[in-house]
Amino acid sequence: MQRWSYAVALPSHRRSATRRQRRIPPTAPRSMPSMTPQTPTPPAPAAIPDAPASAPAPQGFAIRIVGAAAFAHLLNDMIQAVLPAVYPMFKSEFQLSFGQIGVIALVYQITASLLQPWVGMYTDKRPLPYLLPSGMIATFIGIAMMAMAGSYDMLLLAAAVVGIGSATFHPEASRVARMASGGRFGTAQSTFQVGGNTGSAIGPLLAAAVVIPHGQRAIAWFLLIAALAITVLFRLTGWTVRHGQAKMSSLARNPGTGLSRGKVVQAIAVISVLMFAKFVYIASITNYFTFYLIDRFHLSVQQSQMYLFIFLASIALGTFIGGPVGDRIGRKAVIWISFLGVAPFALALPYANLMGTAVLAVAVGLVMSSAFAALVVYAQEAVPGRVGMVSGLMFGLMFGIGGLGAAGLGKLADVHGIVWVYHFTSFLPLLGLATAFLPRTRSA
């Protein structure tokens, strides 16, 4: 017992040296020969003093950080949800076609998607913590431009600026959530993502209550939300500067088993197919669901916004459920359930009445959204040590595919009608069969 108390009394760096000395018999203290045969057993208790110094305190603190990142995501995506929510208003005020509405969505989504992987790749090597509030400042400027826009070209420019803000926010905020995850990567990612989905669901409601009745200039009220988000992100950045980089370094040393180069290419190809199926289908609802309801069931704009809110809220709930379930049963299992489980609901939706459409939209949102956190964490495990690049790539694919899908579906709606579009997209979830070709990964 004398030797154990001696080890505990030393500082941590001296304890490590003492333990290393005990493993080498020639350097063991000569004054305690009776302890030499027992040297294999003392290391078990000797590790105890190190654990409390790093585990309990940060774990409670990490919950607040993940929550703050999710809240910032909620505010960010609430602002961005204004854009598709006011498409009907822009269509009537600026005399736009469905194709032009699709181009606005394309400009926003492509601007966001093209920049995100590059932002993540650069900050993997050279961290830029203050990029988070800087991105929200860009969103602030974009919203102000949108409120004052007097032409279609100005709307396109405003959408591009908001896209730049999104491109700098998502990879960095996702990195912070992983820093604070404590190893529960799926749960942290889904919590972060559900913040964004909740904001996307609330955004159309605020647009219906504030913007639609009072016109385009009322978009400026969302500048207050952007200012709050900037404040939260500055505080979050302060934590990242003080603690986050050390946490990220320790996680990056052992994030997963990784895959060979060929398997990584195969995984990215399959993920791209799955993301295409998921986000083109979701784009058909988030961008055109109000038009579909107005055309088929003759609802008003504000009534249709309520149905869009129900769908987006179900996406938020499904995302929240999907992360912890993926931590428990595996990423690939969640992906299978997400795509094949949603197929019957998607195929039935174009034939349902108004009540059936609402019920099926909720089922689609719940089931299909559960896969995103699993896809992100799967990709992070497949390419260890590149959290920013992978997060940027995944969010970039989400925005890029969604933008291309929105533009393409707008053109199809101009030619064939919006109801035809929903018959066409109902088959997209069947592409989830590509999950069979995902290589297997194993979390650390």
N, C-alpha and C positions, 0 to 999 in steps of 0.2 A: 504493500500500500504506500510505502514511502516513495517508490518510483513513480507511481500514478499521480500523487499529489505534486511531485516535482514537475511533471509534464504539464499539468493543468496550470500551474503558477506562471509558466513562461508565456510570453506573447505568442501570437499565432504563427509568425514566421519562425520563431525559435522552436515551437512545438513540432513544426514540419521537419526541421533539421534534426530534432531529437528522435523522431520516429524513423527517419532515414538511417540515423546512426544505429538504432536498435536492430535494423535488418542486417547489419554487417557485423558479424561476431567479433572480429579483431578490435573494433572500436567501442565495444560495449564496456560500460564502467566495470572496473575490476573489484570495486568495493561491494558489489552485489552479485556474486557468482550464483547464488541460489535462484535468482530470477531468470538465468539464461535459458533453462529448459522451457520456461513458460512464455518465451517471447512470441510464439505464434498467437497466443490468446489475448494479450492485452490490447492489440490494435482495435478490437471491436468497441470497447468503451472509449478508447482514445479519440474516436471520430465524433463522439457526442458533443463536445464543446463547440465544434465548428458549425453544427447545423443550426442552432438557434440564432447565430449571428447573421445568417443569410436567409433563412426560410420564413419565420413568422412575420417579421415586420414588413418586408416587401409584399407578402401575399395580400395582407389587408389593404395595403396601399395600391396594389395593382388593380383591385376591383374598382377603385375610384378612377384610375387612369383609363381602364377599358370603358367605364361608363362615360367619362368625359369625351373620349374619342367617339363613342356611339352617339352622344348628344350633339357633338359638332357635326357628325355625319347626318343626323336628323335635320339640323338647321341648313346644312349645305344642300341636301337633296330636296328639302321643302322649297327652297328658293328655285332650284332647277325644275321642279315639277310645275312651276308657274307656266313655263314655256308651252308644253303640250296642252295644259289646261285652258290656255287662252287662244289656242288655234282657231276655234270657231269664231271668236271675236275678230281676230286678225283676218280670217277668211272673208268676213262680211265687210269690215271696215276698209280693207285694202283690195277687195275684189280679187281674191286669190283662188287659184284652182287647187285641187288635191295634190297635183304634182308640185306646185310651188310650196305648199305646206310641207310636203315631203322633203324638199330641198332645204328648208329651214332646219328641219330635224337632222338632215344629213350634215349640214355645216356644223351644227353644234356637236353631234356625235363624233364626226370625223376629227374635228379639232381636238376634242378630248382624247380620242383613242390613239391618234398618231403620236401625241406627246407623252402619254403616260409611260410606255415601256422605256423611253429614253430618259425620262426623269428618274425612274426607278433604277435603271442601270447606272446612271451617273452618281446618284446618291448612295448606291451600294459602296462605291469607292471613295466618294467625298461627301460625307453627310452634310446636309444643309437644313438644319432643324427649323430655321425661320422661313423656309419655303411654305410651310403650312399656313401661317397667317397671310403671307404674300399672295398665295393662291386665292384666299377668300377676299382679299382686297380687289383682285381682278374680277371676281364674281360681283362684288359691290359696284364696280364701274360698269360691268355689262348690264346689270339690272337697271342702273340709271339711264343707260343708253336706250334700253328697250322701252322704258317709260316715256322717253322723249322722241322716239323714232317717228319720222314723218314720211318714210318711204320704205319700200320693200328692201332696197339695198341696205338701209340702216338697220332693219330687222336682222338681216343676214350678218352684218358686222357685230351687232350686239350678241347674237347667238354664238359667234366665234369667240368673243371675249369671255362669255360665260363658260364656253368649252375649255378655254385656257385655264380658268380658275379651277375647273373640275379636274383637269389633267394634273395639276400640281397638288391638289388636295388628296386624291384617293390613294396613290401608292404610298405617300408619306404617312397618312393617317392609318392605313392598314399596317404599316411597319410598326407604328407605336402600339397598336393593339397586340401585335405579336410579341413585342418587347415585354408587355405587361401580362402575358398569358399564363406565366408560371408553368408552361408545358402543355396546357389544355388549349391547343391551337384551334381546334374546331369550334370550341365553345367561345373563345375570344373572337374569332373571325365572324361567327354567326351573330354574336352580340353587336359587334361593330356594324355588320351589314344590316341587322334589323333596325338599327337607328336610321340608316339611310332609307330603308323601305317604309318605315313609319313616317318619315318626312315626306317621302313621295306620295303617301296616302293622304297626309294632311294638306299638302300643297293644293290639290284640286279643290278641296273644301274651302280653303281660304280664298282661292281664286274665284270660286262661285259666290262667296259671301262679300268679297271686297272689290275684286276687279270687274267681274261681269256687270254688276249693277251700276258701277261708277265710271267705267271706261278705262282706256289704256293708261292714263296718267296715274291711276290708283295702284299700278304696279310699283310705284315708288315707295309704298308702305313697306315693301319687303326689304328696303334698305335698312330698316331697323333690325330685322332678323340677321342680315349680313353683319351689321355692327356688333351684335351680340356674339355671333360666331367668331369674329375676329378676336374679341376679348377672350373667349374660351381657348382659342388656338394659341394665343400668346402665352397663356398660363400652361397649357399642355406642352408647349415648346420649352418652357422653363424646366419642367420635369425631365424632358428628354435630354436637355443639356446637362442636368445634374446627375441623372441616374441611368437614363435609357441606353446610352451607347455601351456601357459595360454589360448591361443585361443582354443587348443584342449580340455582342461578341460571344458571350457564354453560350447562347442558344445556337449561334451560327456554327460553333465548333462541333455540335452533334445534333443537327436538325432532323436527320433521317438517313436511311441507307442509300438513297440515290439510285440512279439507273445508269446503264451504259449509254454512250452517245446515240447508238442506234435505237435503243428503247426510248430515250428521251424524244427523239424525232417522232417515233411512233405514237408516244403519249400525246405530244403536242398536236399531231394530226387528228387523233381521235377527239381530243378536247375541243379542237376547232369545230369539228362536225357537231359535237354536242352543244357547244355554245351557239352555233348557227341555229340549230333547231330550237333551242330554248329562247334565245333573245329575238329571233325573227317572230316567233309566235307571240312572245310577250309584247313586242313592238306593235303587233297588230291590235292588241287590246289597249295598251297605254296611250297610243297615238290616235287610234281610230274608233275606240269603243263608243265614245260619245256620238260620233257620226252614225255608227251602226244602229245604236238605240234610237236615235232621232229618225233615221230613215225607215227602220223596220217597225218600230213601235210608236212613232210620232210623239216622242217625249220632248220636253223643253230642254234647253241647254243646262239649266240648273238641276233639273231632275236627272239628266244623264250623268252629271258630275257626281251625284250621290251613288249611282251604281259603279262608277269608276273608283270612287273611294272604297266601296265594299271590296272590290277586286284587289286594290292596292293594299288594303289592310290585311287581307288573307295572305298576300305575298309576304308581308312583314312577319306574320305569325308562322308561316311555313319556314321562312329563313331561320327564325329563332329556334325552332324545333330541330331543324336539320343539322346544325352544328354539334350539339351534344350527342345526338343519335349517331352521327358519324364518328365521334370520339369513342363511342361504345361498340358499334357493330362494324365499323370500317367505312372508308370513303366510297369504295366501289359499290357496296351494298346499297348505300343511300342513293347513289346515282342510278342504279337499276330501278329502285322503287320510284324515284322521281319521274323518270321518263315513261316507263311502261305503265306505271300507275295512273298517269294523267291521260294516257291515250284514249280510253273510253269516254272520259268527260269531254275532251276536246272534239272528238268525232260527233258527239251528241249535241254540242252547243248550238250549231247553226240551225237545228231543227226544233229547238225548244221555244216555248212561249216566254213571256216576260219574266214570270216568276221562276220558271225553269232556267232561264238564262242567268238570273242572279245566283241561283243555287249552284249551277255548273261553273260559273265564273269563280265562285268561292272555292270550290273543289279544285279547279285548275290552279288557282293561286297558291293554295295550301300545299299541294303535292309537288308541283313543278318547281317552286322556289326553294324547296329543301335541298336542292343539289348544289347551289352556288358555293356555299361555304365548303362543302366537300370537294368541289372541283378546285377551289383556290388552295386548300391545304394539301390536296393530292399533288398539285403542281409544285408547291413549295417543298414537299418531301421528295419529289422526283428530281429537283434541281437544288440540292442543298447549298446554303450560303448565299443565295441570290434572292433574298426576300423582296427587295425593292423592285428588281427587274421582273420577277414572277408576278408580283402584285400588280405592277403597272401593265404587264402583258395581259393579265386576266381582266382587269378593269378596262383596259384598252380594247380588248376583243369584245367585251360587253357593249361598250359605247359604239365601237366601229360597226359591229354586226347589227346592232340596233338601229344605227343611223342608215346604213345601206338598206336594211330591211324596211325601215319606214319610208325611205324614198321610193324603193321598188314597189312597195304595196300601194303607195299613193298613185303611182302611174297605173298600176293594175286597176285601182278603184276608178280612175278616170275613164278607163276603157270598158271595164266589165261591170262596174258598180261595187259598192262597199259590201253588200251581202255576199256576192260571189267571192270576195277576198276571204271571208270567214269560212266558206266551204273549202277553199284552197289551203289555208293555213292549218285546218284541223288535222291534216295528215302529218304535219311536221314532227310531233312527238314520237312518231314511229322510227325516226332516225336514231332514237335512243338505243336501238339494237346495236349500234356501234360500240356501246360500252363493253361488249364481249372482247374487243380488241385492246382494251386498256391494259398495259403491263401492270404487274402487281408491285406495290411498294409496301414498305413497312415502317411505321413511325418509330422514332428513337425511344 
